[in-house]
Amino acid sequence: MFIDYAKIFIKSGDGGNGCISFRREKYVPKGGPNGGDGGNGGDVVFKAFGQLSTLIDFTYQKHHKAGRGVHGMGGDKNGKNGKDEVILVPCGSVIKNFETGEVIAELLKDGEERIILKGGRGGKGNTHFKTSLNRTPRFAQTGEKGQELTIVIELKLIADIGLVGFPNAGKSTLISKISSAKPKIADYPFTTLKPNLGIIKYHDYDSFVMADIPGIIEGASSGKGLGIQFLRHIERTRILLFLIDSTQLNPDGTKLLKDYKVLLKELENYEANLLDKPRIICFTKTDAISDSLKKKLKSVRTSGIEKISISSVTGENLSELKDMLWTKLKRLNKDEETLNTHIK
């Protein structure tokens, strides 16, 4: 089961109390204070783990607490620190404060970790409070309480290519044909209810990752259809591949362009920066239209955006599509390397 949203409660460990103790040994008069310090409470740490792909574990465990510090003891013995609570999450997880919506951390790379809540500090034992005026201090510090917080974890899939389109535009069929992914395919809207990732092999040694996002309809950014439940996954993709059903082609091509503009508008309403991503327009299901309509597809103007017509059923232009995507990815990688060099 794919789960990309979780709400949980976390608490760091309380610090141990300092000890009030005095040295009492035969032939050692006025031994003085020897109370040890309390141990520090454990931290709550989130760590990205590459082998996880869903937040389903948080469906069953919604409370996470770090260990508390052990109290100090006599004989100048300090208490043991509490055990950290290390919480594993998939790469691409965003951690937010449930109350304020503030983003606390984003974990993108395998092994990346972040301390979300620090444990309480252990209290000092009475040995620390001995002075020339007070040789027998009969007090010690109590340990600090740990912090607690209700948080939201959102998973945003990380992929090179994100498929964007209306329901039944052919997204699942495409990813099933050019990768090993096996999404559900049917002839009714919203067949895809969860995102699917597919690894696309390119020639012998290269590959890239494609994300099949559930269909978007007009008004999705305001909650219609599947709403914004899956729009957030598009944020992590590097290139957007817009899939437009070519069977909707009318004589002047305006219907296809209208569909494209509706998709752009929904992305803009959700997050305006999404329109800055490189994009390609892909007309699908060309096996279901006549040769004369195929010629009209070539004349549809897309304002300088690269376009291609394909049929996932017959395999028409699928190799050309992979070439186009790979070339665009290589160009994007080169531009990013150049930008990073200038920044340094």
N, C-alpha and C positions, 0 to 999 in steps of 0.2 A: 504494500500500500504506500502511495506517495503522499506524504504530509509535508507541507511547506510553511506551516504556521504553528506556533506553540506559545502558550502563556504559562509561565512557571514562577514559583516563589523561591528565592535564594536567600541564604543567611550565612554570613561568615561566623567563625567561632568566637566565643567570648574569651577574653584574657583571664588567666588564672590569678587568684589573689596572692598577694605577698604574705609571708608568714611572720607571725610574732613569736619569737623564740629566744631563749637565753642559754648560754653555755653553762651547763651544770655538771662539773666533774669534781671528784674528790681531789683535794689539794690545789684546786684552781679557784680561789675566791674571786668574786666579782668578774666572772668570765666574760660578761658583756653580751650584747645581742648577736644572734647568729641566724636570724630568719632569712631564708632564701626567697628569691623572686619567683613570681608566677610565670608560667609559660605564655607565649603569645598565642592568640587564637589562629586557627587556620584560615587561609584566604580562599575565596571562590574564584577559580581560574577556568576560563573557557579556552579550549584548544581545538583548532581545525584538524580534522582527521579525514584524509583523502578517500578512505574506503567506505565512508558513510555517504548516503545519497538522499536521505530523508530524515525528518524530525519525528518519526513515529515513536521512538523511545520515550519522548516526553509526553505522549498520550497516557502512558502508564505510570510515570513517575513525575509528579508535578512539584514536589518539594525537595530541595537540595540544601543540605546544611554541612558546613565544614566543622571539623572537630574543635572542641574547646581546649584551652590551655590548662595544664595541670597546675594545681596550687603549689606554691613554694613550701619547703619543709625546713625543719631545724637542721642545724649543722651546716648552714650555708648551702643547702641543696636547692638548686633552682628547679622549678617545674618544667616538664617537657612541653614543647610547643604542640599545638593542635595540628591535626592532619589536614592538609589542603583538600578541598573538594574540587577535583579536576573534571570538568564536564566536556565531553567530546561532542562536537557539532560538525556537520558537513562543511566543506569549503564553499564559500559564498554566503555564509550566514551573517545576518545583520542583527545585532542585539540592541533593543530599544527599551527605554524606561516606559513602562505601561502607563503611568500617570501623566507624563509630560509629552511622550512621543519622541523625546530626544534620543538621537543615535549615540549609543555608548561605545560601540566597537563594531568593526567589520573584519571578519576573518576570511581571507581569500586564498591563502596558500597553505598547503599541507604542512602541519607542524607549527603554524603560527599560533601564538597564544597571547591572552590578555588577562590581567588580574582585574576582575570586575568589582569585587568587594574585598577590602583589606580586613584581616582579622583584628580583633581587639588587642591592645597592648597589655602584656602582663603587668601586675602591680609589683612595686618594689617591696622587698622585705624590710623588717625594722632595722636591719644592720646598716642600711643606707642613711638612717636618720640619727645616728649617734653623733653627738657634738660634745664639745668640752663642757657645755652647760647642761646637757641632757645625756648622761651616759647610759641610761636604761630606757630608751624610747619604747613605749608600750602601744605603738600603733604601726600600721603598715598600710600600703595602698591596696585598694581593691582593683581587680582587673577591669579593663574597659569592656563594655558590651560590644558584641559584634554588630555589624550593619545588616539590615535586611531590605529586600527590594523585590517588587513584582516586575518581571520583565517580559518582553515579547521577543521571540526569535523568529525572524523571517528568513527563509531560504530563497536566494535568487540564483538560479542555475547559471553556470559559467559556460559559455559556448562561443565558438567563432561566428557561426551563422544562426540567426534567429528567423524562423518562418512566421510571417505575418499574413493573415488573410481571413476572409469570412468563413463560417462553417461550411464544410464540404467544398472547399476550394482546391483540395487535393494535397494538402500538407502531409497527412499521414501516409498516403500512397507514395508520395515522393520519397520520404525518408525511409520507407520500407524497401524501396527499390534500389537506393544507392547506399544503404548501410545495412547492418545486421539487426537494427531495431525492428520490433514486431508490434507496432501499435494496433489498436482495434480499428478496423476499417468497415464502415457501413454507409448506407445511402440516406441517412437521416442526420439533421443538424446536431451539433454538439456531440458527435461520436467520441471525440477526444475530450476526456474530462480531466486529464492530468498531463503535464508536460512530459515529453519523451526526448531522450538524448540518443543520438546516433553518431558513431564514428565513421566518417567517410574516408575510405582509403583512396589515395591519389597516386597512381602509378605503383611503383614497387615499395617505396620506403616512407613516403609522406602521407599525412592524414590531417584531417581537421574535424571539429565537432559541430554538429548541427542540432538545434533544439526545435522540436515541434511544439508550438504553443497552441493551446485550445483556441478555437475560433473567436474572433472579435466581431461584434455587431455594432451598429450605430447606437450610441448611448452607453457603451460599455464603461467608459471612464466615469460615468455617473451611477453605475451599478446595474445596468441592464444586462440581460443574458447571464454570463458567468461573471459580469462586473469586472472589477479591477483585481480579482483574485489571482489572475495569472499575468496581468500586464507587467508586474514587477520583474518577471523573469527576462523580459526583453531588455531591461537596463544593463544586464551583464553581457549581452551579445555584442559582437564587434561590427558585424555587418547585418543589415536587415534585408531579407529576401521576401518581397511582396508577391504573394501568389494570387493571381486574378483569374477567375473562371472564364475562359474564352468563349464558352457557349452562351454567355450573356452579351456577346457582341451584337450591336445594332449597326445600321448602315454607316453612320458617321463615327462610330467608336466612342461616343460620349458616355455610354453606360459603363464601359470598362474604366474610363478615367474618373467617373463619378465614384465608383467603388474604391478606387485608389485614393481619391481625395478624402473620402469618409474615413478610411483607415488612418491616413495621415492626421486627420483632425482628432481622432480618438487618442492617438499617441501624444499629440501636442497637448491635449487637455489633461492627460495624465502626467506627463513630464516633458516640458518643451525641449529639453536637451536631447531627447531621443531623435529629433529631426536633424541633429548634427551628425548622426551616424551615416556612414556610407550605405547606399541602398541600390538594389537591383529589382527591376520589375520583371516578373515571370508569368507569362500567360500559359495556363495549364489546360489540359483536356483537349488538345488539338486533334486527337483521334476522333472526337465527336463532332467536328465541324467540317464543312466542305472545303475543297481546295480554293475556291474563290474567296471564302471567308479568311482562309489562311493568308492569302495575299493582302487582304485588307488589314490584317493584324500588323503586317510590316509597316503599314503607313500610319499607324496610330502614333501620334506625337506624345512623347513623355518628358518634354522640357529638359532634354539633355541627360536624363537618367538612363543608364544602360538597360536594355530589355532583351528578352529572349522568349521564344515560344517552345513549349515542351509537351510531350505526352508521356506520363509515367507508365501507362499501360503498354504502349508499343516501344518505349525506350527512345523515342525521337528526341534528339538534341540533349540527352542527359549527359553525355560525355562533354559536349560543348558547355553545358551549364557548370560542370565541375571545373573545367578549364577556366571559365570566367570567374568563378568564386575563388579559385586558388590564386589567379593572377591578382585579383583585388586584395586578397589577404597579404600576398607578398608585398604589394605596393604599400599597403597600410603598415606592415611591419617596418618597411624601409623608412616611411615618413615618421613613425614613432621613434626609431633609432636616431634619425636626424634631429628630431626635437629634443630628445634626451641629451644628445651631444651638445646642443646649443645651451641647454639649461645648465649643464656641468661647467 
